[in-house]
Amino acid sequence: QVQFVESGGGLVQPGGSLRLSCVVPGFALDYYSIGWFRQAPGKEREEISCVSSSDSSTSYADSVKGRFTISRDNARNTVYLQMNSLKPEDTAIYYCAANLKRTRCTGVFNLFHEYGYWGQGTQVTVSS
């Protein structure tokens, strides 16, 4: 079964940084647009960023724009989410997934049905 493996989460103080990674062992990601998502306790899952397959163009939700950066390394079959200036409201489980409908990221639309190969997520907690 193809499934992402997310890593890099943890406990960080407000204002701190984390770098999340996601990889699918043994599966080439370079054809797919990849999205990062998060779900906070008691809240709905939201798409926060995506990166296109070909030109690595990116989009971000307003809640993370200017603080988070998505990137991909197709040679390493890995997608990253660099998170800076973290806030307590960033506390959530973070997931990545592949867009099975589109190869180009044109915005974050919360179209979860387009995505597959969901992983188990990695917990990010921002607290002093």
C-alpha positions as a Markdown table, in Angstrom:
| # | Residue | x | y | z |
|---|---|---|---|---|
| 1 | Gln | 0.0 | 0.0 | 0.0 |
| 2 | Val | 1.4 | 3.4 | -1.0 |
| 3 | Gln | 1.4 | 5.7 | 2.0 |
| 4 | Phe | 3.3 | 8.9 | 2.9 |
| 5 | Val | 5.6 | 8.9 | 5.9 |
| 6 | Glu | 5.8 | 12.3 | 7.6 |
| 7 | Ser | 8.4 | 13.3 | 10.1 |
| 8 | Gly | 10.0 | 16.2 | 11.8 |
| 9 | Gly | 7.3 | 17.2 | 14.2 |
| 10 | Gly | 7.7 | 18.0 | 17.9 |
| 11 | Leu | 7.4 | 20.5 | 20.6 |
| 12 | Val | 8.6 | 24.0 | 19.9 |
| 13 | Gln | 8.3 | 27.4 | 21.6 |
| 14 | Pro | 6.4 | 30.2 | 20.0 |
| 15 | Gly | 8.6 | 31.9 | 17.4 |
| 16 | Gly | 10.5 | 28.8 | 16.8 |
| 17 | Ser | 11.0 | 26.7 | 13.7 |
| 18 | Leu | 10.5 | 23.2 | 12.5 |
| 19 | Arg | 11.2 | 21.4 | 9.2 |
| 20 | Leu | 8.8 | 18.6 | 8.3 |
| 21 | Ser | 9.5 | 16.0 | 5.7 |
| 22 | Cys | 7.4 | 13.5 | 3.8 |
| 23 | Val | 8.4 | 10.6 | 1.7 |
| 24 | Val | 6.8 | 7.6 | 0.1 |
| 25 | Pro | 9.3 | 4.7 | 0.3 |
| 26 | Gly | 9.9 | 3.1 | -3.0 |
| 27 | Phe | 7.5 | 5.3 | -4.9 |
| 28 | Ala | 8.4 | 8.1 | -7.3 |
| 29 | Leu | 6.7 | 11.4 | -6.4 |
| 30 | Asp | 8.0 | 13.6 | -9.2 |
| 31 | Tyr | 4.8 | 13.2 | -11.3 |
| 32 | Tyr | 2.5 | 14.5 | -8.5 |
| 33 | Ser | 1.6 | 17.8 | -7.1 |
| 34 | Ile | 2.0 | 17.4 | -3.3 |
| 35 | Gly | 0.0 | 19.1 | -0.6 |
| 36 | Trp | 0.6 | 19.7 | 3.1 |
| 37 | Phe | -2.4 | 19.7 | 5.4 |
| 38 | Arg | -3.1 | 20.0 | 9.1 |
| 39 | Gln | -5.8 | 19.2 | 11.6 |
| 40 | Ala | -6.0 | 20.9 | 15.0 |
| 41 | Pro | -8.0 | 19.4 | 17.8 |
| 42 | Gly | -11.7 | 20.0 | 17.4 |
| 43 | Lys | -11.2 | 21.6 | 14.0 |
| 44 | Glu | -11.5 | 20.5 | 10.4 |
| 45 | Arg | -8.6 | 19.5 | 8.3 |
| 46 | Glu | -7.2 | 22.3 | 6.2 |
| 47 | Glu | -4.9 | 22.4 | 3.2 |
| 48 | Ile | -2.0 | 24.8 | 4.0 |
| 49 | Ser | 0.3 | 24.5 | 1.0 |
| 50 | Cys | 1.0 | 22.7 | -2.2 |
| 51 | Val | 3.8 | 22.4 | -4.7 |
| 52 | Ser | 3.5 | 21.5 | -8.4 |
| 53 | Ser | 5.2 | 18.5 | -9.9 |
| 54 | Ser | 7.0 | 20.1 | -12.8 |
| 55 | Asp | 8.0 | 23.7 | -12.1 |
| 56 | Ser | 7.7 | 23.5 | -8.3 |
| 57 | Ser | 5.3 | 26.4 | -8.2 |
| 58 | Thr | 3.7 | 26.8 | -4.8 |
| 59 | Ser | 0.6 | 28.1 | -3.1 |
| 60 | Tyr | -0.1 | 28.8 | 0.6 |
| 61 | Ala | -3.1 | 29.4 | 2.8 |
| 62 | Asp | -3.3 | 32.9 | 4.3 |
| 63 | Ser | -2.8 | 31.5 | 7.7 |
| 64 | Val | 0.8 | 30.4 | 6.9 |
| 65 | Lys | 1.8 | 32.6 | 4.1 |
| 66 | Gly | 5.1 | 34.3 | 4.7 |
| 67 | Arg | 6.0 | 31.9 | 7.5 |
| 68 | Phe | 6.0 | 28.5 | 5.9 |
| 69 | Thr | 7.9 | 27.3 | 2.8 |
| 70 | Ile | 7.1 | 24.2 | 0.9 |
| 71 | Ser | 9.8 | 22.6 | -1.3 |
| 72 | Arg | 10.5 | 19.3 | -3.0 |
| 73 | Asp | 13.6 | 17.3 | -3.9 |
| 74 | Asn | 12.5 | 14.8 | -6.5 |
| 75 | Ala | 15.9 | 13.1 | -6.5 |
| 76 | Arg | 15.4 | 12.3 | -2.8 |
| 77 | Asn | 11.7 | 11.6 | -3.4 |
| 78 | Thr | 10.9 | 14.0 | -0.5 |
| 79 | Val | 8.8 | 17.0 | 0.1 |
| 80 | Tyr | 9.5 | 19.5 | 2.9 |
| 81 | Leu | 7.7 | 22.1 | 4.9 |
| 82 | Gln | 9.9 | 24.7 | 6.6 |
| 83 | Met | 7.9 | 26.3 | 9.3 |
| 84 | Asn | 9.2 | 29.6 | 10.9 |
| 85 | Ser | 7.7 | 32.0 | 13.4 |
| 86 | Leu | 5.5 | 29.3 | 14.8 |
| 87 | Lys | 2.4 | 30.3 | 16.8 |
| 88 | Pro | 0.3 | 28.3 | 19.3 |
| 89 | Glu | -2.4 | 28.2 | 16.7 |
| 90 | Asp | -0.1 | 26.2 | 14.4 |
| 91 | Thr | -0.5 | 23.3 | 16.8 |
| 92 | Ala | -1.9 | 20.4 | 14.8 |
| 93 | Ile | -1.2 | 17.0 | 13.2 |
| 94 | Tyr | 0.4 | 17.7 | 9.9 |
| 95 | Tyr | -0.1 | 15.5 | 6.8 |
| 96 | Cys | 1.1 | 15.3 | 3.3 |
| 97 | Ala | -0.7 | 13.7 | 0.3 |
| 98 | Ala | -0.4 | 13.5 | -3.5 |
| 99 | Asn | -2.9 | 15.1 | -5.8 |
| 100 | Leu | -4.2 | 12.3 | -8.0 |
| 101 | Lys | -6.2 | 14.7 | -10.2 |
| 102 | Arg | -3.8 | 17.6 | -11.0 |
| 103 | Thr | 0.0 | 17.9 | -11.5 |
| 104 | Arg | 0.0 | 21.6 | -11.1 |
| 105 | Cys | -0.7 | 23.5 | -7.8 |
| 106 | Thr | -2.8 | 26.6 | -8.5 |
| 107 | Gly | -4.0 | 27.3 | -5.1 |
| 108 | Val | -5.1 | 25.7 | -1.8 |
| 109 | Phe | -8.8 | 24.7 | -2.1 |
| 110 | Asn | -9.3 | 22.0 | 0.5 |
| 111 | Leu | -10.3 | 19.5 | -2.2 |
| 112 | Phe | -9.4 | 16.5 | -0.1 |
| 113 | His | -11.1 | 14.1 | -2.5 |
| 114 | Glu | -8.4 | 14.9 | -5.0 |
| 115 | Tyr | -5.6 | 13.6 | -2.8 |
| 116 | Gly | -4.4 | 10.1 | -1.9 |
| 117 | Tyr | -1.6 | 8.2 | -0.3 |
| 118 | Trp | -2.3 | 10.0 | 3.0 |
| 119 | Gly | 0.2 | 9.3 | 5.8 |
| 120 | Gln | -0.3 | 9.0 | 9.6 |
| 121 | Gly | 0.8 | 12.5 | 10.1 |
| 122 | Thr | 3.3 | 14.2 | 12.5 |
| 123 | Gln | 2.4 | 16.1 | 15.6 |
| 124 | Val | 3.5 | 19.7 | 15.9 |
| 125 | Thr | 2.9 | 21.4 | 19.2 |
| 126 | Val | 3.7 | 25.1 | 19.7 |
| 127 | Ser | 3.8 | 26.0 | 23.4 |
| 128 | Ser | 5.9 | 27.8 | 26.0 |
